[in-house]
Amino acid sequence: MDPSFFEQVFWGNTLLAYCLFGIILLLGLLFKRVVSRFLSRLLFKLFKKFSEEVQIETFVALLLRPFEFFISTTSLYLAVNQLQYPLQEVIFHYTKKTTGGNVPAGFTLGQTLDKVFLFFIILSVFWIFLRIIDFVAHVLLYKAAKTDNKADDQLVPFLKELLKFIVYFIGFFVLLGYVFEVNAISLITGLGIGGIAIALAAKESLENLIGSFTIFMDKPFTVGDLVKVDGIEGSIEKVGFRSTVIRSVDKTTIIIPNRAMIDGVLENLTRRNYRRVKFNVSLPYETPSEMLKAISQDIRTFLEAKAETSDHTVTFDNFDNWAKNIQVLYLVENPDYARYLQVKEEVNYQIMAIISHYGVSLAYPVQRAAPSLSPPPQPQ
């Protein structure tokens, strides 16, 4: 084939440039999945000893999309740069100040596309870093789940969010410096009053961040603990960078700022060793005193023999308007809430059996007819 064939120019570009454009773009699109898997598996070797118990496919699945995005963007950038037209066309004119005076200048389409591609390439690189952090956190959570200590289950998600925030922060200033050519140091030092305003606006976020560090240092609770804070009761699911996620007893998700978690009155229900039970057994007024004493003694004897209960108190407490009340008070030693409910149920059924044994039924409120105030009938 005549080499001059590829030197033919169509719409400002040679036929060779169009062929290179198509070949590079086609290869990038066809082999991005294969190359992405290869790069992911190659990068996994750096974490192989650290993540022996985690399959490599987990790592590949996390990095596949960012690597594909990086390869697609890079391929498109290389393909577009094979063309001359219309990349040399000026699309934005401006006046540039120099020592010799004002000089007309402008941005070409090629320069603009370079900035756009650079933006997406940098974005894909930091996306890869974020996915690596996700994988490291996944491995640490897997290892933490195999230990009895719940503090590490709580620490790993927090460190994950903290590292991601640092990556976002660095990525933001890298984009400012390389894409928009902004001096990040001059920008920070030049904020002045604006910086003070931003600091004041971020006051609550900083308080939540300090609150999260306080939680990790003082350890008032760990993931899985049942807590009660400001009237909200539920189990701790996650302690994040800014807030704590609580799953309430009715399975709703409640998000509380970390500042509120340390400022409010916090009660860790999981760490208590006992649960207190107190109620009245109401018997009819017709119940004889000797039978009342016998019922109280039988309930007391049962509680003393009952496992997982302690500090039993059974007393004839008071006279109600419609019943005689025996007060029952005891502690359940098992902190597990489900078992606590089972012990209460067992005690209640036994108390009902004791009362039935004596042929007595529980009293309930009744309305008695008020005495008539009309004068008695006169004898005829």
C-alpha positions in Angstrom: 0.0 0.0 0.0 1.2 3.4 -0.9 2.4 5.2 2.4 1.1 8.4 1.0 -2.4 6.9 1.3 -2.4 7.5 5.1 -1.1 11.0 4.6 -4.3 12.1 3.0 -6.0 14.9 4.9 -9.7 14.9 5.7 -11.3 17.7 7.8 -7.9 18.9 9.1 -6.5 15.5 10.1 -4.6 12.8 8.2 -6.1 9.4 7.6 -3.3 7.9 9.8 -4.5 10.1 12.7 -8.0 8.9 12.3 -6.8 5.2 12.3 -4.7 5.7 15.4 -7.7 7.4 17.1 -10.0 4.5 16.3 -7.4 1.8 17.2 -6.5 3.3 20.6 -10.1 3.9 21.5 -11.2 0.4 20.4 -8.3 -1.3 22.3 -9.1 0.7 25.4 -12.8 -0.2 25.3 -12.2 -3.9 24.4 -9.5 -4.7 26.9 -10.3 -2.4 29.8 -12.0 -5.3 31.7 -9.0 -7.6 31.2 -6.4 -5.0 32.0 -8.4 -3.9 35.1 -8.5 -7.4 36.4 -4.8 -7.8 35.7 -3.9 -4.6 37.5 -6.2 -5.5 40.5 -4.6 -8.9 40.9 -1.1 -7.4 40.6 -1.9 -4.8 43.2 -3.4 -7.5 45.5 0.1 -8.9 45.9 0.9 -6.0 48.2 -1.9 -7.0 50.5 -1.6 -10.8 50.2 0.0 -11.4 53.6 -2.3 -8.9 55.3 -5.5 -10.4 53.8 -4.8 -14.2 53.7 -8.3 -15.0 55.0 -10.1 -12.8 52.4 -10.5 -14.0 48.8 -8.8 -12.1 46.0 -12.2 -11.6 44.2 -13.3 -9.3 46.9 -10.3 -7.0 46.2 -10.9 -7.3 42.4 -14.6 -6.5 42.7 -13.8 -3.3 44.6 -11.1 -2.0 42.2 -12.6 -3.2 38.9 -14.8 -0.1 38.3 -12.2 2.6 39.2 -9.5 0.8 37.1 -11.9 0.6 34.2 -12.8 4.3 34.5 -9.1 5.1 34.6 -8.3 3.0 31.5 -11.3 4.4 29.6 -10.4 8.0 30.4 -6.7 7.5 29.6 -7.5 5.7 26.3 -9.9 8.4 25.2 -7.2 11.0 26.1 -4.5 9.3 24.1 -6.9 8.8 21.2 -8.1 12.4 21.1 -4.5 13.7 21.1 -3.8 11.9 17.8 -6.0 14.6 16.1 -5.0 18.1 15.2 -8.3 19.6 14.2 -10.3 21.0 15.9 -8.0 20.8 18.9 -6.0 23.9 17.8 -9.1 26.1 17.5 -9.3 28.9 20.1 -12.6 28.7 22.0 -11.9 31.3 24.7 -10.1 34.7 24.3 -8.7 36.8 27.1 -6.1 39.5 27.7 -2.9 38.5 29.6 -1.0 41.1 31.5 2.8 41.1 31.0 5.6 43.5 31.7 5.4 44.7 28.2 1.7 45.4 28.4 -1.5 43.5 27.7 -1.1 40.7 25.3 -4.1 38.9 23.7 -4.2 35.2 24.5 -6.7 32.3 24.5 -7.5 28.7 25.3 -7.7 26.2 22.6 -10.1 23.3 22.5 -7.1 20.9 23.0 -6.0 22.8 26.2 -9.5 22.7 27.6 -9.8 18.9 26.9 -6.4 18.4 28.5 -7.7 20.0 31.7 -10.9 17.9 31.6 -9.1 14.6 31.0 -6.6 15.5 33.8 -9.5 16.2 36.1 -11.0 12.8 35.5 -7.7 10.9 35.6 -6.8 12.4 39.0 -10.4 11.6 40.1 -10.0 8.0 39.1 -6.6 7.7 40.9 -8.1 8.9 44.2 -11.1 6.6 43.6 -8.7 3.7 43.5 -7.2 4.9 46.8 -10.6 5.1 48.4 -11.4 1.5 47.3 -8.2 0.3 48.8 -9.2 1.9 52.1 -12.5 0.1 51.8 -10.7 -3.2 51.3 -8.4 -2.7 54.2 -11.3 -1.8 56.4 -13.2 -4.9 55.2 -10.2 -7.1 56.2 -9.9 -5.5 59.6 -13.6 -5.8 60.2 -13.4 -9.5 59.3 -10.5 -10.0 61.8 -12.2 -7.9 64.4 -15.4 -10.0 64.2 -13.3 -13.1 65.2 -12.3 -11.4 68.5 -14.3 -11.0 71.7 -13.4 -7.4 72.1 -16.0 -5.1 70.5 -13.9 -2.0 70.7 -12.1 -2.9 67.5 -15.5 -3.4 65.7 -16.2 0.2 66.6 -12.8 1.6 65.8 -12.4 0.3 62.3 -15.4 2.1 60.7 -14.3 5.3 62.4 -10.7 5.0 61.0 -12.1 4.2 57.6 -14.2 7.4 57.5 -11.2 9.4 58.9 -8.8 8.1 56.2 -11.4 8.7 53.5 -11.9 12.3 54.7 -8.1 12.8 54.5 -8.0 11.4 50.9 -11.0 13.7 49.9 -9.1 16.7 51.4 -5.8 15.9 49.6 -7.7 15.1 46.4 -9.5 18.5 46.5 -6.3 20.5 46.7 -4.5 18.3 44.1 -7.3 19.1 41.7 -7.1 22.8 42.6 -3.3 22.8 42.0 -3.0 20.7 38.8 -6.3 21.3 37.0 -7.2 24.8 38.0 -3.6 26.0 38.7 -4.5 27.4 42.1 -1.9 27.8 44.7 -3.4 25.9 47.6 -1.2 27.4 50.3 -1.9 31.0 49.1 -5.6 30.1 49.0 -5.6 28.9 52.6 -3.5 31.8 54.0 -5.5 34.3 52.0 -8.9 33.3 53.4 -8.6 35.8 56.2 -12.1 36.7 57.5 -13.6 34.1 55.2 -11.5 31.5 57.0 -12.9 32.6 60.3 -16.4 32.4 58.9 -15.7 28.9 57.6 -14.3 27.9 61.0 -17.4 29.1 62.7 -19.6 27.3 60.3 -17.6 24.1 60.9 -17.9 24.5 64.7 -20.5 21.8 65.0 -18.6 19.4 62.8 -15.5 19.9 64.9 -17.5 19.3 68.1 -18.8 16.1 66.6 -15.3 15.1 65.6 -14.0 15.8 69.1 -17.0 13.8 70.4 -16.0 10.8 68.4 -12.5 10.9 69.8 -13.9 11.2 73.3 -16.1 8.1 72.7 -13.1 6.1 71.6 -10.9 7.2 74.5 -13.5 6.9 77.3 -15.3 3.9 75.7 -18.7 4.5 77.4 -20.1 1.9 74.9 -19.1 -0.4 72.1 -20.9 -1.6 69.0 -23.8 -3.9 70.0 -24.4 -2.3 73.4 -27.9 -1.4 74.4 -27.9 2.2 75.5 -30.4 4.9 76.4 -29.5 8.6 75.7 -31.9 11.5 76.1 -34.9 9.1 76.2 -33.8 7.2 73.1 -33.2 3.5 73.6 -31.5 1.1 71.2 -28.4 -0.8 70.3 -25.2 0.8 68.9 -24.7 -0.1 65.2 -21.9 2.2 64.2 -19.8 5.1 65.5 -18.9 7.3 62.6 -16.8 10.4 61.9 -19.7 12.7 62.8 -22.5 10.7 64.3 -23.5 7.5 65.9 -26.1 5.1 64.4 -28.5 3.5 66.9 -31.0 0.8 66.0 -34.1 1.3 68.3 -36.1 -1.5 69.9 -38.7 -1.1 67.1 -36.0 -1.6 64.5 -35.8 2.1 63.3 -32.5 3.7 62.5 -31.7 6.7 64.7 -28.7 9.0 63.9 -27.4 11.0 66.8 -24.5 13.5 66.5 -21.5 12.4 68.6 -21.6 15.7 70.5 -25.0 14.8 71.8 -23.8 11.4 72.7 -21.2 12.8 75.2 -23.2 15.8 76.3 -26.4 14.0 77.1 -27.2 11.6 79.9 -26.1 8.2 78.6 -27.1 5.0 80.2 -25.4 1.8 79.1 -28.1 -0.9 79.7 -25.8 -3.7 78.5 -23.2 -3.1 81.2 -25.6 -3.4 84.1 -25.5 -6.8 85.9 -29.1 -6.8 87.1 -32.5 -5.8 86.0 -35.1 -4.8 88.6 -38.6 -6.1 88.6 -41.3 -4.5 90.8 -45.1 -5.0 90.7 -48.2 -5.5 92.9 -50.3 -8.6 93.2 -53.8 -7.4 94.0 -56.1 -9.7 95.9 -59.8 -9.2 96.9 -60.7 -7.7 100.2 -62.4 -11.0 101.1 -59.1 -12.8 101.2 -58.3 -13.8 104.9 -55.1 -12.5 106.5 -53.8 -16.1 107.0 -54.3 -16.9 103.4 -52.6 -13.6 102.4 -49.6 -14.6 104.6 -49.4 -18.0 103.0 -49.5 -16.7 99.5 -46.8 -14.2 100.3 -44.6 -16.9 101.8 -45.1 -19.3 98.9 -44.1 -16.5 96.4 -41.1 -15.7 98.6 -40.0 -19.4 98.8 -40.3 -19.7 95.0 -38.2 -16.6 94.3 -35.5 -17.8 96.7 -35.3 -21.1 94.8 -35.5 -19.5 91.4 -32.2 -19.3 89.5 -31.1 -16.0 88.1 -33.0 -14.0 90.7 -31.8 -12.3 93.9 -32.7 -9.7 96.5 -36.3 -10.9 96.8 -38.8 -8.9 98.7 -42.4 -9.9 99.1 -44.5 -7.8 101.5 -48.1 -6.9 102.2 -47.8 -3.4 100.9 -51.0 -1.4 101.2 -54.8 -1.3 101.0 -56.1 -0.1 97.7 -59.6 1.2 97.1 -60.6 -2.2 95.7 -57.9 -4.7 96.8 -55.2 -5.8 99.2 -51.8 -5.4 97.5 -48.8 -7.7 97.9 -45.7 -6.0 96.5 -43.2 -8.3 94.7 -39.6 -7.0 94.2 -36.6 -8.9 92.8 -33.6 -8.6 90.6 -32.9 -10.6 87.4 -29.2 -11.4 87.3 -29.0 -12.2 83.5 -28.4 -8.9 81.6 -29.6 -10.3 78.3 -32.9 -8.6 77.6 -34.6 -11.7 76.0 -33.7 -13.9 78.9 -34.8 -11.2 81.3 -38.3 -11.3 79.7 -38.4 -15.1 79.9 -37.5 -15.0 83.7 -40.3 -12.5 84.3 -42.7 -14.7 82.4 -41.8 -17.7 84.4 -42.2 -15.9 87.7 -45.6 -14.5 86.7 -46.9 -17.9 85.7 -45.8 -19.4 89.0 -47.4 -16.6 91.0 -50.7 -17.2 89.1 -50.4 -20.9 89.9 -49.8 -20.1 93.6 -52.9 -17.9 93.8 -55.0 -20.5 92.0 -53.8 -23.2 94.4 -55.5 -21.2 97.3 -58.7 -20.8 95.3 -58.3 -17.0 95.1 -58.6 -14.8 91.9 -56.9 -11.6 91.3 -58.8 -8.5 92.2 -59.9 -6.0 89.6 -61.5 -2.5 89.9 -65.2 -2.5 90.3 -67.7 0.3 90.7 -69.9 0.0 93.7 -73.3 1.6 93.9 -73.2 4.8 95.9 -75.5 4.8 99.0 -78.8 6.5 98.4 -79.2 9.9 100.0 -83.1 10.1 99.7 -85.1 9.8 102.9 -86.4 6.4 103.8 -90.1 5.8 102.9 -92.6 6.8 105.7 -94.7 4.0 107.2 -98.3 4.0 106.0 
